[in-house]
Amino acid sequence: MPTNFEVHTLKGGVWQIDSTYQQREPAIDTAKQLYGEKRFEAIKVIKDDFDPKTNKGKEIVIYDTTKPQAERKAPPPKEEPKAAAPAPKADVDFKGGGPKKGAKPETALAKYVVLLGAVLLGGLALLFGLSQLSGLLAKL
């Protein structure tokens, strides 16, 4: 029954096989060296026993630098939603009861209208200036 020892590396949340050995000690030495380089988030050595008669393998983790569940950083607690003034009727999602996603306050709409007006006036002024310039150049 052939046995391999695979060195797995974790980087960017993805596990990859770094190298494979037929003996345990070189695999563990390599894993310790890789973990000491601080290039990877974690290192594992997996013993893979393959039975050619049944065509099945049995994998056992024999070296692991990943943090146990208790040591992993817990997700931040969800904050309780604060009671807010009721939203206008048009901005209410009746299925969820809260404001619609993407609904902007009326002040943001007013800013967009003013910005659009300024762009339009600027464009008209530019067109008027160009027409005056072309008339002046035509007289020359």
Backbone as CSV, one residue per row, in Angstrom:
resi,resn,N_x,N_y,N_z,CA_x,CA_y,CA_z,C_x,C_y,C_z
1,MET,0.849,-1.175,0.000,0.000,0.000,0.000,0.893,1.237,0.000
2,PRO,0.973,2.014,-1.118,1.835,3.188,-1.188,1.331,4.321,-0.291
3,THR,2.285,5.014,0.331,1.965,6.142,1.198,2.726,7.364,0.721
4,ASN,2.012,8.468,0.582,2.605,9.751,0.236,2.289,10.750,1.332
5,PHE,3.164,11.729,1.479,2.954,12.819,2.415,2.918,14.108,1.604
6,GLU,1.766,14.758,1.601,1.571,15.969,0.807,1.677,17.198,1.703
7,VAL,2.438,18.205,1.261,2.533,19.479,1.964,1.570,20.439,1.268
8,HIS,0.579,20.901,2.010,-0.427,21.824,1.475,-0.183,23.213,2.055
9,THR,-0.340,24.260,1.214,-0.175,25.641,1.661,-1.483,26.403,1.464
10,LEU,-1.745,27.324,2.386,-2.948,28.163,2.312,-2.511,29.599,2.059
11,LYS,-2.977,30.152,0.936,-2.660,31.541,0.603,-3.877,32.156,-0.059
12,GLY,-4.337,33.270,0.480,-5.517,33.934,-0.083,-6.771,33.101,0.048
13,GLY,-6.832,32.258,1.074,-7.999,31.422,1.302,-8.072,30.189,0.423
14,VAL,-6.999,29.901,-0.336,-6.999,28.753,-1.253,-5.883,27.790,-0.852
15,TRP,-6.246,26.521,-0.683,-5.266,25.478,-0.375,-4.696,24.935,-1.674
16,GLN,-3.349,24.733,-1.698,-2.699,24.128,-2.853,-1.659,23.127,-2.365
17,ILE,-1.427,22.095,-3.175,-0.377,21.134,-2.851,0.950,21.758,-3.262
18,ASP,1.852,21.901,-2.294,3.165,22.474,-2.554,4.140,21.404,-3.024
19,SER,4.175,20.283,-2.299,5.115,19.217,-2.637,4.613,17.890,-2.075
20,THR,5.189,16.796,-2.578,4.811,15.451,-2.154,6.078,14.667,-1.823
21,TYR,6.017,13.904,-0.721,7.172,13.116,-0.271,6.728,11.687,0.006
22,GLN,7.683,10.775,-0.043,7.395,9.386,0.287,7.702,9.094,1.750
23,GLN,8.394,10.021,2.426,8.719,9.841,3.842,8.162,11.007,4.647
24,ARG,7.848,10.717,5.904,7.191,11.675,6.791,8.092,12.853,7.166
25,GLU,9.312,12.594,7.593,10.184,13.637,8.135,10.504,14.751,7.134
26,PRO,10.874,14.431,5.897,11.131,15.527,4.954,9.891,16.399,4.707
27,ALA,8.731,15.785,4.717,7.493,16.544,4.507,7.255,17.511,5.663
28,ILE,7.434,17.037,6.895,7.221,17.899,8.058,8.291,18.985,8.127
29,ASP,9.532,18.649,7.792,10.598,19.654,7.773,10.283,20.764,6.764
30,THR,9.820,20.370,5.592,9.453,21.357,4.571,8.297,22.226,5.048
31,ALA,7.313,21.614,5.681,6.163,22.371,6.186,6.601,23.402,7.225
32,LYS,7.476,23.001,8.136,7.966,23.929,9.159,8.764,25.077,8.526
33,GLN,9.568,24.754,7.530,10.358,25.779,6.855,9.439,26.773,6.135
34,LEU,8.430,26.271,5.420,7.498,27.142,4.706,6.713,28.023,5.670
35,TYR,6.306,27.445,6.792,5.539,28.224,7.763,6.410,29.312,8.390
36,GLY,7.691,29.017,8.565,8.610,30.001,9.122,8.874,31.173,8.185
37,GLU,8.681,30.979,6.900,8.903,32.048,5.921,7.791,33.098,5.946
38,LYS,6.685,32.798,6.565,5.551,33.735,6.712,4.940,34.157,5.372
39,ARG,5.099,33.332,4.329,4.485,33.636,3.031,3.071,33.082,2.946
40,PHE,2.754,32.132,3.823,1.472,31.453,3.748,0.692,31.654,5.032
41,GLU,-0.615,31.569,4.927,-1.483,31.717,6.091,-1.428,30.472,6.975
42,ALA,-1.265,29.314,6.365,-1.211,28.059,7.112,-0.562,26.984,6.245
43,ILE,-0.099,25.924,6.922,0.537,24.789,6.256,-0.042,23.511,6.867
44,LYS,-0.252,22.501,6.020,-0.687,21.179,6.490,0.168,20.109,5.817
45,VAL,0.388,19.017,6.547,0.967,17.824,5.942,-0.100,16.743,6.056
46,ILE,-0.420,16.143,4.931,-1.467,15.121,4.884,-0.846,13.797,4.458
47,LYS,-1.075,12.783,5.289,-0.619,11.431,4.968,-1.698,10.787,4.105
48,ASP,-1.298,10.331,2.924,-2.243,9.751,1.978,-1.876,8.297,1.744
49,ASP,-2.697,7.380,2.316,-2.509,5.946,2.104,-3.446,5.511,0.985
50,PHE,-2.878,4.989,-0.102,-3.673,4.566,-1.249,-3.646,3.052,-1.360
51,ASP,-4.832,2.466,-1.479,-4.961,1.019,-1.636,-5.336,0.728,-3.088
52,PRO,-4.414,0.195,-3.891,-4.719,-0.056,-5.300,-5.782,-1.134,-5.510
53,LYS,-5.949,-2.018,-4.537,-6.958,-3.074,-4.690,-8.367,-2.489,-4.666
54,THR,-8.598,-1.559,-3.747,-9.928,-0.942,-3.644,-10.004,0.377,-4.415
55,ASN,-8.844,0.848,-4.898,-8.759,2.121,-5.617,-9.254,3.289,-4.763
56,LYS,-8.963,3.217,-3.458,-9.377,4.270,-2.534,-8.187,4.719,-1.712
57,GLY,-8.244,5.964,-1.292,-7.192,6.516,-0.457,-7.757,6.925,0.892
58,LYS,-6.878,6.961,1.878,-7.260,7.411,3.210,-6.315,8.543,3.578
59,GLU,-6.860,9.713,3.851,-6.045,10.873,4.169,-6.150,11.213,5.650
60,ILE,-4.997,11.503,6.256,-4.936,11.879,7.674,-4.032,13.102,7.783
61,VAL,-4.507,14.144,8.451,-3.692,15.335,8.676,-2.746,15.026,9.825
62,ILE,-1.428,15.133,9.555,-0.458,14.812,10.606,0.285,16.055,11.100
63,TYR,0.160,17.166,10.399,0.779,18.419,10.827,-0.118,19.538,10.325
64,ASP,-0.461,20.486,11.214,-1.421,21.523,10.842,-1.117,22.797,11.618
65,THR,-0.929,23.911,10.900,-0.668,25.184,11.563,-1.884,26.100,11.582
66,THR,-3.013,25.629,11.063,-4.204,26.472,11.099,-4.656,26.634,12.535
67,LYS,-5.269,27.778,12.801,-5.716,28.067,14.159,-6.966,27.252,14.474
68,PRO,-7.075,26.754,15.692,-8.310,26.068,16.076,-9.488,27.042,16.037
69,GLN,-10.683,26.512,15.931,-11.886,27.341,15.839,-11.969,28.349,16.977
70,ALA,-11.562,27.975,18.184,-11.672,28.872,19.335,-10.737,30.068,19.189
71,GLU,-9.598,29.908,18.508,-8.639,30.992,18.371,-8.924,31.891,17.174
72,ARG,-9.749,31.447,16.255,-10.033,32.250,15.072,-10.822,33.489,15.482
73,LYS,-10.610,34.517,14.735,-11.275,35.775,15.019,-12.781,35.622,14.769
74,ALA,-13.553,35.907,15.786,-14.995,35.795,15.650,-15.513,36.973,14.839
75,PRO,-16.570,36.760,14.046,-17.127,37.877,13.290,-17.677,38.928,14.243
76,PRO,-17.621,40.197,13.857,-18.120,41.240,14.753,-19.613,41.056,15.009
77,PRO,-20.055,41.354,16.229,-21.477,41.178,16.523,-22.317,42.158,15.716
78,LYS,-23.495,41.703,15.339,-24.395,42.563,14.573,-24.976,43.605,15.514
79,GLU,-24.990,44.836,15.030,-25.536,45.915,15.843,-27.049,45.904,15.733
80,GLU,-27.655,46.238,16.855,-29.111,46.340,16.875,-29.516,47.561,16.057
81,PRO,-30.465,47.428,15.145,-30.901,48.602,14.397,-31.586,49.592,15.328
82,LYS,-31.219,50.855,15.173,-31.803,51.906,16.007,-33.158,52.285,15.443
83,ALA,-34.060,52.637,16.343,-35.387,53.063,15.923,-35.254,54.397,15.206
84,ALA,-35.754,54.465,13.990,-35.657,55.682,13.197,-37.053,56.175,12.881
85,ALA,-37.120,57.400,12.435,-38.407,57.964,12.038,-38.925,57.161,10.852
86,PRO,-40.229,56.972,10.773,-40.769,56.189,9.661,-40.443,56.848,8.321
87,ALA,-40.115,56.022,7.362,-39.770,56.508,6.030,-41.038,56.910,5.292
88,PRO,-40.913,57.794,4.311,-42.092,58.150,3.518,-42.665,56.906,2.852
89,LYS,-43.949,56.961,2.566,-44.649,55.790,2.058,-44.047,55.258,0.767
90,ALA,-43.547,56.119,-0.099,-43.004,55.673,-1.378,-41.698,54.908,-1.213
91,ASP,-40.973,55.117,-0.099,-39.683,54.474,0.100,-39.757,53.260,1.014
92,VAL,-40.927,52.690,1.228,-41.069,51.575,2.152,-41.187,50.270,1.381
93,ASP,-40.388,49.296,1.797,-40.488,47.951,1.256,-41.433,47.192,2.177
94,PHE,-42.647,46.934,1.741,-43.649,46.359,2.626,-43.364,44.913,2.995
95,LYS,-42.545,44.228,2.214,-42.192,42.859,2.570,-41.204,42.833,3.723
96,GLY,-40.225,43.740,3.689,-39.205,43.777,4.730,-39.500,44.791,5.812
97,GLY,-40.326,45.766,5.512,-40.714,46.752,6.504,-39.761,47.921,6.642
98,GLY,-38.609,47.901,6.001,-37.660,48.998,6.125,-37.582,49.788,4.834
99,PRO,-36.698,50.738,4.803,-36.537,51.515,3.573,-36.026,50.630,2.440
100,LYS,-36.384,50.973,1.220,-35.919,50.211,0.066,-34.421,50.352,-0.058
101,LYS,-33.793,49.309,-0.568,-32.359,49.383,-0.821,-32.123,50.375,-1.940
102,GLY,-31.142,51.218,-1.752,-30.807,52.184,-2.771,-31.643,53.442,-2.728
103,ALA,-32.613,53.542,-1.820,-33.418,54.753,-1.718,-32.556,55.864,-1.146
104,LYS,-32.557,57.026,-1.816,-31.747,58.149,-1.391,-32.644,59.192,-0.750
105,PRO,-32.119,59.916,0.201,-32.911,60.991,0.792,-33.228,62.052,-0.255
106,GLU,-34.256,62.852,0.008,-34.683,63.869,-0.942,-33.598,64.901,-1.168
107,THR,-32.729,65.136,-0.197,-31.673,66.124,-0.360,-30.694,65.692,-1.445
108,ALA,-30.453,64.424,-1.587,-29.562,63.943,-2.637,-30.188,64.182,-4.005
109,LEU,-31.486,64.028,-4.120,-32.181,64.275,-5.381,-32.073,65.748,-5.746
110,ALA,-32.212,66.621,-4.779,-32.104,68.056,-5.040,-30.699,68.407,-5.525
111,LYS,-29.674,67.775,-4.955,-28.300,68.035,-5.385,-28.105,67.613,-6.839
112,TYR,-28.671,66.475,-7.215,-28.545,66.012,-8.592,-29.260,66.948,-9.560
113,VAL,-30.410,67.472,-9.177,-31.159,68.389,-10.041,-30.366,69.680,-10.233
114,VAL,-29.786,70.215,-9.152,-28.993,71.439,-9.246,-27.761,71.196,-10.126
115,LEU,-27.097,70.059,-9.946,-25.918,69.730,-10.751,-26.286,69.605,-12.223
116,LEU,-27.393,68.962,-12.520,-27.843,68.809,-13.897,-28.152,70.168,-14.510
117,GLY,-28.801,71.044,-13.759,-29.096,72.396,-14.244,-27.828,73.170,-14.540
118,ALA,-26.820,73.045,-13.670,-25.559,73.751,-13.879,-24.861,73.241,-15.138
119,VAL,-24.885,71.947,-15.362,-24.257,71.378,-16.557,-24.984,71.869,-17.809
120,LEU,-26.309,71.905,-17.778,-27.072,72.368,-18.936,-26.799,73.838,-19.229
121,LEU,-26.782,74.668,-18.193,-26.502,76.088,-18.387,-25.088,76.295,-18.919
122,GLY,-24.141,75.567,-18.410,-22.771,75.668,-18.904,-22.673,75.275,-20.368
123,GLY,-23.386,74.239,-20.747,-23.390,73.805,-22.142,-24.009,74.842,-23.060
124,LEU,-25.119,75.441,-22.602,-25.752,76.486,-23.411,-24.843,77.698,-23.550
125,ALA,-24.163,78.063,-22.467,-23.242,79.207,-22.522,-22.099,78.910,-23.474
126,LEU,-21.597,77.712,-23.474,-20.522,77.332,-24.375,-20.982,77.408,-25.829
127,LEU,-22.172,76.905,-26.120,-22.707,76.967,-27.484,-22.901,78.410,-27.934
128,PHE,-23.422,79.248,-27.046,-23.627,80.653,-27.376,-22.289,81.327,-27.664
129,GLY,-21.298,81.048,-26.834,-19.966,81.637,-27.041,-19.353,81.194,-28.359
130,LEU,-19.506,79.925,-28.697,-18.972,79.429,-29.965,-19.664,80.067,-31.162
131,SER,-20.968,80.269,-31.065,-21.691,80.922,-32.179,-21.247,82.370,-32.343
132,GLN,-21.020,83.070,-31.231,-20.539,84.442,-31.304,-19.144,84.498,-31.915
133,LEU,-18.297,83.557,-31.514,-16.926,83.506,-32.041,-16.914,83.219,-33.538
134,SER,-17.776,82.298,-33.969,-17.814,81.977,-35.398,-18.333,83.170,-36.202
135,GLY,-19.283,83.927,-35.651,-19.774,85.137,-36.333,-18.691,86.181,-36.446
136,LEU,-17.892,86.341,-35.388,-16.787,87.295,-35.384,-15.721,86.894,-36.403
137,LEU,-15.413,85.624,-36.469,-14.402,85.138,-37.410,-14.896,85.270,-38.854
138,ALA,-16.191,85.137,-39.069,-16.744,85.245,-40.427,-16.609,86.664,-40.948
139,LYS,-16.659,87.664,-40.080,-16.546,89.059,-40.479,-15.103,89.404,-40.877
140,LEU,-14.165,88.664,-40.367,-12.759,88.954,-40.688,-12.466,88.419,-42.031
